[in-house]
């Protein structure tokens, strides 16, 4: 990682931390756990860079209410819950974090009870499982699959699809949306599920799963895999002769690089983040991020930028205004409900809901010649 003066710490895990500030200066430590190494490292890179861009902007302006921000990252590598739990405990006991940035369903679920007990406010900008609701101190600012899938299914149905093949990660992030949303909704409309193929993470060869799906002659495929698995599954589908539309949970620059020309006729329903928007908050983010990191922003980097720049910073102001302690996660949680609407680089406001979910604009994209192209708004 190129962030200047990062300090490597070894505590049975890998961790990164920004350098300490001068003695006597107030700091606001932000914990985070992301895959910084291993097959999911793309996510750790863009997520951390989104947060770091916000921190650089805030600290350059003198901080928030006199507090300079500091980021401490735990690397959970290939979605390792044990590394996450060890890292979170260390960040709570040693780094005294009042807040943590989370990602991936199983690691978020594994650390939530610890954070709840310690009253550490959690913001998830990456995981989208419907299981991440109604959990104290956890707020998800990415739309969940139960919010996005109905729109995607309706689009496929209206396009003439009736026979659906399913491929998904064998954990709550994939199993629950399929069983609670996709299957009941599709069959209610009169559609047919021709195959269900759960799989473990980290695969590059999906030919066995896809051959079974192909035997069912699907009109479309719903793929709720994660990380690079998505791209390898898309590429594998085309290689076994499946040319039908494939709906995926997300589509990033990293996935496009892997899939190449096989990405045609791929669809995704996600938050409508537009890096070319003229909205001032968006442009302030895009300019600084892309100048510093030499890569385009995406909705992941946008989510973690929003978490730091527009949620944490605002909550610090609210707590200080009431004469409280912004290093107390319980007080930060309470401050959310003074006004649950927060600025966002998506444009306008996002609303944090009592169940831990969020209201944001979303859109269906189709990959056309390697580029995401909106099919509706």
N, C-alpha and C positions, 0 to 999 in steps of 0.2 A: 504494500500500500504506500502511496506517495505522499500522504499527509505528513507535513513537516514535523520532525521531532517526535514522532510516535515512540512510545516506550514499550518494549516487549516485556511482559511479565509471565512467568511460568508458575502456575498454581494448580498442577494436575490438569491444566487446560491451557490453551493459548488465549491471551487477552491483549488488547491494545488499549492504550489510554493516552489522552492528550496530556502534555506536560503540566506539572503543577504551576500554579500562579504564585506571585510573590507573597511572602508571609503577610498576613493581615488582610489580604484581599478576599472578598467573599466569593465563594464558588458555588455553583449549582451543578452537582454531579448527575449525569444522565447515564443510566445503565442501558445496555443493549445486548441482545444475543442474535447473531446471524451466522450463516455458513461462510466464513471468510476463506476457507480452503476446501478442497474436495470438489465433487461433481456439481454442487450447487453454488459454487463461489461467485457466479455472476450476480446472484441475488444479494449476497453480502456486500459486494462491491457497490452496486447501484444504491442499495438501501443506505449504507453507511455514508456514501458521498452526498446523498440528499440531506441527511442529518448534519453532516459536517459543513455543508454549504450554509445552512441556516445558522449554525454555531459561529462560523467565521463572520457572517454578517452582523449577528447580535453582538459578539465580542468587539468587533471593530467599531461599533457604535457606542461602546462603553458598557455593554451588558444590559441587564434588565433590573431596574431598581437597585443598581449597584452590584448585582450578581453576574459574574462571568461564568459561562457554561463550560463544562468539561465532559467529554464522552469516554466511557469505559466499555469496551466491547469484549464479549465472550464469544469465541469461535466454537460453534457446536458441530463443525465439520459436516459429516453426512447425516444431518438431522439426528444427532445423538442426544437423547433426553438426559442421560446421566451427566454429560458435559454441561448441559444447560443448567441443571439443578445445582451442580457444584459451583458453576460460575455465578448464578443468582445469589446463592448463599454468601459467597465471598463478597459480591458487590454490596449486599445489604449490610454485612457485618464489618467489612473493612472500608469500603468506599462510601458507605452511608448514603446510598442513593435513595431519593424520595420518589423517583420515577424510573420506568424502564421501557424501552422500545422492544417489542416482541415481533416474532415472525414464525411461520410454519405452525400448523395446528398442534401436532403432538408435543412440541417443545413448549408452546404457549400453555396448553392444558397441564403439562407437567410442572410448570413453574407457578401457575396461578394461585394454588393454595398457599404457597410460600409467601408470595407477594401480598395476598390478602391478609395473612396473619401479621405481616410486618407493616401493613398499610402503605404499600408501595403502589403508586398509580401506574397502570399498564396501558400502553397504547400499541395496538396491533395494526400495522399498515400493510401486511402481506398475506396472512392466512385468511381463508374464506369459508371455512367449515361452518355449517349451521349450529354446531355444538358450542361455538364461542359466544354464546349469548347467556344473559341472566347469570353472569359470574361476577361477584363483587370486585371492584377495582379494575376490571378489564373493559376497555373500550376499543372497538374495532372500527377503523376509519377506511377500511376497504369494504366494498359491497360483498355480501355473502352470496353463495351459490343459490340459496333459496330466493334471493332477490333477483338474480340475473337469469337463472335457467328458464323460468316461465316465458320470458320474452324471446329467448333463443328458440325454445321448443315451438312457440307459436309461429315464429318466422319459418322454421323448417316445415311445419305442418301446412302453412299457407303456400309454401313453395311446392307442395305436392308429396312430401315425404310421408310414408305410412309405416314402413318397416325400419326399425331402429336397432343398430348395434351399439352395445355399451362397453367401454373400456375405462377402468378407473383404478386409482391407487387404493390398495387394501388397507385403509385406515379411515378414521372418521371423516376426514376431509373429502374422501371419494365415496365411501359407502353410504353415508347419511343422505347426501343430496340425491344420489341415485334412487335409494329406497324410499325416501320421503317426498321427493319432488318429481323426478323424471319418470319413474315407472308408473306411479299412480296417475299422474296427469296425462301421460301418453296413452295409457290403456283406457282411461276415462273418455278420451276423445275417439276411441275406436282403433287406435294404432296397435302395432305388434312389436314386441321386443324379440328380436331374432337371436340374440346372444348376449351374455353377460360375462365379461372377462376382467376380474380383479387381478392386480399384479403388485409385486413388491417394488420399492423405489430403486433407482440406479441402474436400470436395464438399458441396453442399446439394441438388443435383438428381440423384437416383438412378433416375429413371424408365426410362431405357434398360435398365439392369441388371435392374430389377424386372419390366419387361415380359417379358423373356426368361425370368425365373424363373416368372412367372405362366403362361407358355405350357406349362411342364412340369407344371402342376397339382400343386403340392407340398402335402403334409399338414402340413409345418412347415418353418421356415427357420432355419438357423444363421447368425448374423451375427457375424463376428469383426472388425468395424471398431473404430475407436477414437475417443475424444473426441466432439465434436458430430456427427460422421458417423453415429454410431449412431442418434441421435434423428431426424436427417433421413431416414435410410434407413427407419426404422420408420414415420414419418409418410408417406413416399412410398409404402411398401408398402400402407398403408390407402387411399391416394388412388387407386392403380391397381386396387383391389378385392381385394387379398390379405388375407383375414380370419383366416388360419391362425395357430397359435402361432409366435412369433418368439423364438428364444433369442439373447440378446445377452451380450457379455462382461462388462457391468456396467450398472448403472442408478443415476444420480446425480440430485440435485436439479436440476442444470443441464439434464440430458437431459429430465427430466419437464416442465420449463418449455417446452422446444421442442416436445416431442411432444404435450403436452396430452392430450385425450381419445383420441388415437390410440394411447396406450400400453397400452390394454386388451389382454389376451392376450399380453403380453410376459413372458418368463421370463428369469431369470439365475441362475447357480450361482456363488456367491462365498463368501468368508470370512464366517462368521457373527458379525458385529459387531452388538451390540445396545446402542444408546445409552441405552435405558431400563433397562438392567441395574442391579441393586442391588449389584453387585460393587464394593467400595470403590475399586479402582484406576480402574474405568470412571467412576464418579461424580466422582472427583477431576479426571479429564480433562474430562468433559463440562461440569462446572460452570465451570471456569476458561476453557475454550475458548469456550463459548457466551456467557458473560458478557462476555468481551473482544471477540469478533468478531461477535456478533449474528447468527450463522447456526448451523444444526445441524451437529454432527459427522457424518462419514461414515467408511467404512473406509479411505479414503485418508489423511485427517487422523489417524486412529487409528494407521495403520502408521508414519507419520513421527514421531508422538509416541512410540510404542513404541521406535523406533530410537534416539531421543535419550535418553528418560527411563529406559528399561529395558535397553537394550543398551550404548550408549556409556558411560553413567554407571556401570554395573556393571563394564564392562571397565576403566575408569580405576581403580576400587577394587581390582580384582584385580591389575593391574600394579603399582600403588603398594605393595600389600601384599607383593609379592615383591621390592620394592626396585628396580623397573624404571622406565622413562621412559614415561609415558602419552602423550607426544607422538610416540612411535615406533609407526607403524602396524603394523610387523611384530610388535611385542610385544603389541599389542592383538589381532591375529589369533590369535596363540598362546594368548592368555588365553581365547578362546572355548571352547577344547577342555578347559579345566579343568572346565567344566560347560556343555554346549551348551543347557541349558534356561534360558529367561529369562521374567520376568514379562511379562504382556501385558494390555491393557485388554479383550481378547477373553474374559478369564477364565482363571484358572489359569496354565499355562506354555505357551510355544511352544518348539519344539525346532529348532535350526539343524542341518541335516544336512551330512555331509561333501561332498556334491555341490553344495552351495550353495543347496539348496531348504529348505523349512520344513514342519513338521507343525503344522497349525492346524485348528480345526473349520470346516466349511463347510455351506452350506444352499442349497436351491433356493427362490427367491422367484418369485412371480407378481405382476405389477402389477395391483392391483384398485382402481379409482377413484383412480388416481394414487399409490397407496401400495404399498410392497413388503410382500407378505404371504407368510409362510412356508408352503410346501406339504409340507415334510419337515424333520427335524432328525437 
